[in-house]
Structures are given as C-alpha cells and as structure tokens.
Amino acid sequence: MSPLESSRQAPADAALLFAALGDTTRLEIVSRLADGRPRSIAQLTEGLALTRQGVAKHLTVLERAGVVASRRVGREHRFAVRPEAIVTARRYLDRVSEQWDDALWRLKSFVEV
C-alpha cells in the first residue's frame, strides 16, 4: 500500500471505529467489556432495555469495526474488547490534537506579529 493510500485508509478506519463507538448502547457494551472478562450476549443483555437480538446487532457493528472479538464457547459466543482498537482510536485523536495544537500555535504567532 502506498503512503497516499495509507493516509486515506487511516481516516476511513477511524471513521468506522468512531461510528461504531458513536452510539450510547454500544458504548455501554464496551464499558461492560472493559474489565477484560469475555461475556455472552445473554450476560450483556442484562440491564439493557434491548432484546438479545438487539444486543447481537450492536455487537455485529462493534465486531466489524474491530472493537470487539467473539469466540465460540460451547453453544454460545463470548465477546471481549480488542484493546488495540481503543489504542488505534487514541492514536488517531492524539494525532488530530497535535494538528490542532500546531494550527493554534501558528495562528497565535501570526496574530502576535
């Protein structure tokens, strides 16, 4: 992949990741999984105002974005957070933050001249 393709892919990957995290129910699911313990759909449904099918749809979105991974254990799937996805999101936000800091520094330098 060329550097240009790579630079285009990073925002696309970030958009998919942030779109998956941009829903309160999905954020709640990720928060429940943040302790590192894999959970079944039934366990994740407890306390949510959703059916198992509703939770399963949210988990599919999170899995496609790489935020969670599933593993079959017996008759059920167990879901866990993929920490590298959270690290990717943080790196992207850090990079954007640095760009804004740089832009504000340049603006300040221009105004003070």
C-alpha positions as CSV (number, residue, x, y, z in Angstrom):
1,M,0.0,0.0,0.0
2,S,1.4,3.4,-1.0
3,P,1.8,6.2,1.6
4,L,-1.1,8.0,-0.1
5,E,-3.4,5.0,0.2
6,S,-2.3,4.5,3.8
7,S,-3.0,8.2,4.6
8,R,-6.5,7.8,3.2
9,Q,-7.1,4.5,4.9
10,A,-6.3,5.8,8.4
11,P,-9.3,8.3,8.4
12,A,-11.5,5.6,6.9
13,D,-10.6,3.1,9.6
14,A,-11.0,5.8,12.2
15,A,-14.5,6.8,10.8
16,L,-15.6,3.1,11.0
17,L,-14.3,2.8,14.6
18,F,-15.8,6.1,15.8
19,A,-19.1,5.4,14.1
20,A,-19.3,2.1,16.0
21,L,-18.5,3.9,19.2
22,G,-20.9,6.7,18.5
23,D,-23.9,5.0,20.0
24,T,-24.8,5.1,23.7
25,T,-25.8,1.4,23.7
26,R,-22.6,0.3,22.0
27,L,-20.6,2.5,24.4
28,E,-22.4,0.8,27.3
29,I,-21.5,-2.6,25.9
30,V,-17.8,-1.7,25.5
31,S,-17.8,-0.3,29.1
32,R,-19.2,-3.6,30.3
33,L,-16.4,-5.5,28.5
34,A,-13.7,-3.1,29.5
35,D,-12.7,-5.2,32.5
36,G,-11.3,-7.8,30.1
37,R,-13.8,-10.6,31.0
38,P,-15.5,-12.1,27.9
39,R,-19.3,-12.2,28.2
40,S,-22.1,-13.8,26.3
41,I,-25.0,-12.0,24.6
42,A,-27.3,-13.1,27.5
43,Q,-24.9,-11.5,30.1
44,L,-24.6,-8.3,28.1
45,T,-28.3,-8.0,27.7
46,E,-28.9,-7.9,31.4
47,G,-29.8,-4.4,32.5
48,L,-30.3,-3.1,28.9
49,A,-33.6,-2.2,27.5
50,L,-33.0,-4.4,24.5
51,T,-33.6,-7.9,23.3
52,R,-30.8,-10.4,22.7
53,Q,-31.3,-9.8,19.0
54,G,-30.8,-6.0,19.6
55,V,-27.6,-6.6,21.5
56,A,-26.4,-9.0,18.9
57,K,-26.9,-6.4,16.2
58,H,-24.8,-3.8,18.2
59,L,-22.1,-6.5,18.7
60,T,-22.0,-7.1,15.0
61,V,-21.3,-3.4,14.4
62,L,-18.6,-3.4,17.1
63,E,-17.1,-6.6,15.7
64,R,-17.0,-5.3,12.1
65,A,-15.2,-2.1,13.4
66,G,-12.7,-4.3,15.2
67,V,-13.7,-3.1,18.7
68,V,-14.8,-6.5,20.0
69,A,-13.9,-10.1,19.0
70,S,-16.0,-13.1,19.6
71,R,-15.1,-16.7,20.4
72,R,-17.4,-19.7,20.4
73,V,-17.5,-21.5,23.8
74,G,-19.8,-24.4,23.7
75,R,-23.2,-23.3,22.4
76,E,-22.6,-19.5,22.9
77,H,-20.4,-16.8,21.7
78,R,-18.3,-14.8,24.2
79,F,-17.4,-11.3,23.3
80,A,-14.3,-9.3,24.5
81,V,-12.9,-5.9,23.8
82,R,-9.9,-5.7,21.4
83,P,-7.6,-3.3,23.2
84,E,-5.7,-2.5,20.0
85,A,-8.9,-0.8,18.6
86,I,-9.0,1.5,21.6
87,V,-5.3,2.2,21.2
88,T,-5.9,3.0,17.5
89,A,-8.7,5.4,18.4
90,R,-6.5,7.1,20.9
91,R,-3.6,7.5,18.5
92,Y,-5.9,9.0,15.9
93,L,-7.2,11.5,18.4
94,D,-3.7,12.3,19.6
95,R,-2.7,13.0,16.0
96,V,-5.7,15.3,15.4
97,S,-5.0,17.0,18.7
98,E,-1.4,17.7,17.7
99,Q,-2.5,19.1,14.4
100,W,-4.9,21.5,16.2
101,D,-2.2,22.5,18.7
102,D,0.1,23.2,15.8
103,A,-2.6,25.2,13.9
104,L,-3.4,27.3,17.1
105,W,0.3,27.9,17.7
106,R,0.7,29.2,14.1
107,L,-2.4,31.4,14.5
108,K,-1.1,32.8,17.7
109,S,2.3,33.6,16.1
110,F,0.5,35.3,13.2
111,V,-1.7,37.4,15.5
112,E,1.1,38.5,17.8
113,V,3.3,39.7,14.9
